């Protein structure tokens, strides 16, 4: 079933993420929610003022980010603040649950690799 993510922005992100092994939900120093895999950042709500409201920051390869943006610029984007980091910004109002699940699975693998686990 296709459920839009925008109805409950981080709730669905958290639900999907916590269904994956080694993923924990935490709260950053600024009070914003994040997911970590193996202790490394995986995804969280964008808090920099350059990001649009209700945007998710998801760890991804920079080359993949360019493909995401090229294929679906209404869903994926990056700002100057985030462009030097291996992340993509996701407009939660434009992404469906299946795409979010795929993004988080890839992000989890990257976070675990960074943490030195598989």
HUTA-V74266 format. One record per pair of residues at least 12 apart in sequence whose C-alpha atoms are under 6 Angstrom apart, sorted by sequence separation. I is the first residue (numbers start at 1). J is the second residue. D is the distance in Angstrom with one decimal. If there is no record, write none. Layout:
BEGIN
I:J:D
I:J:D
END
This chain:
BEGIN
24:36:5.4
44:56:5.7
45:57:5.9
77:89:5.2
23:36:5.6
44:57:5.3
76:89:5.6
23:37:4.4
43:57:5.4
76:90:4.8
22:37:5.4
43:58:4.4
75:90:5.7
22:38:5.8
75:91:5.2
42:59:5.5
75:94:5.2
65:88:5.7
62:86:5.3
61:86:5.3
60:86:5.3
59:86:5.8
60:87:4.9
59:87:4.2
58:87:5.3
58:88:5.5
57:88:5.8
57:89:4.7
56:89:5.5
56:90:5.0
55:90:5.3
55:91:4.7
55:92:5.8
60:107:5.8
59:107:5.0
42:107:5.5
42:108:5.8
42:111:5.7
37:108:5.8
40:111:5.2
37:111:5.6
38:112:5.4
37:112:5.7
40:115:5.9
38:115:5.7
6:92:5.2
5:92:5.6
6:93:4.4
5:96:5.9
4:96:4.9
3:96:5.9
3:97:5.7
END
